[in-house]
Amino acid sequence: MHVILAGKLDNSARSTISEIFVDGFYQWLKYFSKDKQKLSRAFAHMYNLDVFYVAKLDGNIAGIAALNDGTSLTVKLDKKEMQKHLGFFRGWFAYKMLGHEFMDKQYPFDMIPGMGYVEFVATAPSYRGKGAATAIIEHFFSLPHFNEYVLEVADTNENAVHLYEKLGFHEFKRMEMKNKKQSGVNFLMYMKAQCK
């Protein structure tokens, strides 16, 4: 497994990154469209490839994750691009809802120098269980300008919680969700790990 900054790949990698993102977060994205290909095209523009990393196996992108220090956006939605792929009203609604979640979200802790925020961890379906997410996070631990890592995960995503615990993350805060029935999530857990 080889981990590389997505910005070092050609721009065509965006479509694969987007497909993996949509598949990984489809539970929350399907409200905007049940068509995964349409969603992938709608989101392909938004990734800041200077903070996204990919795990490659057999020459293919097997997994993705972002690592941000809080000084730039991880994703930036374009309303016109969303409307182009999802339709005028649904695209506008997706832009408003996800723009608030992705670009304006305030975390219940302060980002401090040396802290890296891990986001959007997802693995391609055909590579699940082969260590892509582990490889990316272990790569994050090797980066010299971070000494602490934080992430957010749904309490119901038990596989992810177990993986993060195995990698040394521990819960330090949780926020109760207001729309539990709609989202299928009881709490957002915030987990932290020290540099190894």
Residue pairs with C-beta under 8 A, 6 or more apart in sequence:
1 55
1 56
1 57
1 62
1 130
1 131
1 132
1 135
2 55
2 56
2 57
3 53
3 54
3 55
3 56
3 135
3 136
3 139
4 53
4 54
4 56
5 49
5 50
5 52
5 53
6 13
6 17
6 47
6 49
6 52
6 53
6 54
6 64
7 49
7 50
7 52
9 49
9 54
13 49
13 54
13 61
14 44
14 45
14 47
14 49
15 40
15 41
15 44
16 60
16 61
16 124
17 44
17 47
17 52
17 54
17 61
17 64
18 40
18 41
18 43
18 44
18 47
19 36
19 40
19 124
20 61
20 63
20 64
20 122
20 123
20 124
21 40
21 43
21 47
21 64
21 120
21 122
22 29
22 36
22 39
22 40
22 43
23 36
23 122
23 124
23 125
24 64
24 120
24 121
24 122
24 123
25 120
25 122
26 36
26 39
27 184
28 183
29 39
30 39
32 39
32 42
32 86
32 90
32 93
32 94
33 39
33 42
33 86
33 90
38 85
38 86
39 85
39 86
41 85
42 81
42 82
42 84
42 85
42 86
42 91
42 94
45 78
45 81
46 75
46 76
46 77
46 78
46 81
46 102
47 66
47 74
47 75
48 66
48 72
48 73
48 74
48 75
48 76
50 72
51 66
51 67
51 68
51 72
51 74
52 64
52 65
52 66
52 74
52 120
53 64
53 65
53 66
53 67
53 136
53 139
53 140
54 61
54 62
54 63
54 64
54 136
55 61
55 62
55 63
55 64
55 131
55 132
55 133
55 135
55 136
56 62
57 127
57 130
57 132
60 124
60 127
61 124
62 123
62 124
62 127
62 130
62 132
63 121
63 122
63 123
63 124
63 127
63 132
63 133
63 135
63 136
64 120
64 121
64 122
64 123
64 136
65 118
65 119
65 120
65 121
65 122
65 133
65 136
65 137
65 140
66 74
66 118
66 119
66 120
67 116
67 117
67 118
67 119
67 140
67 143
67 146
67 149
68 74
68 116
68 117
68 119
69 111
69 115
69 116
69 117
69 145
69 146
70 111
70 115
70 117
73 102
73 103
74 102
74 119
74 120
75 102
75 103
75 120
76 103
77 95
77 98
77 99
77 102
77 103
78 95
79 91
79 92
79 95
79 99
82 91
82 92
82 94
82 95
83 91
83 92
83 95
84 91
85 91
86 94
107 117
107 152
107 190
108 173
108 175
108 190
109 150
109 172
109 173
109 190
111 117
112 148
114 145
114 146
114 147
114 148
115 146
115 147
115 148
115 149
115 150
116 140
116 143
116 146
116 148
116 149
116 150
117 149
117 150
117 151
118 137
118 140
118 149
118 150
118 151
119 151
119 152
121 133
121 136
121 137
121 151
121 160
122 133
123 130
123 132
123 133
124 132
133 163
134 163
134 167
137 149
137 164
137 167
138 167
140 146
140 149
141 149
141 193
141 195
141 196
146 195
147 194
147 195
148 192
148 193
148 194
148 195
149 169
149 192
149 193
149 194
149 195
150 190
150 191
150 192
151 164
151 169
151 190
151 191
152 188
152 189
152 190
152 191
153 160
153 161
153 164
153 188
153 189
153 191
154 160
154 183
154 185
154 187
154 188
154 189
155 161
155 174
155 185
155 186
155 187
155 188
155 189
156 184
156 185
156 186
161 189
161 191
164 191
164 193
165 191
167 193
168 193
168 194
168 196
169 191
169 192
169 193
170 191
170 192
170 193
171 189
171 190
171 191
172 190
172 191
172 192
173 189
173 190
174 187
174 188
174 189
174 190
175 187
175 188
175 190
176 186
176 187
177 183
177 185
177 186
177 187
177 188
180 186
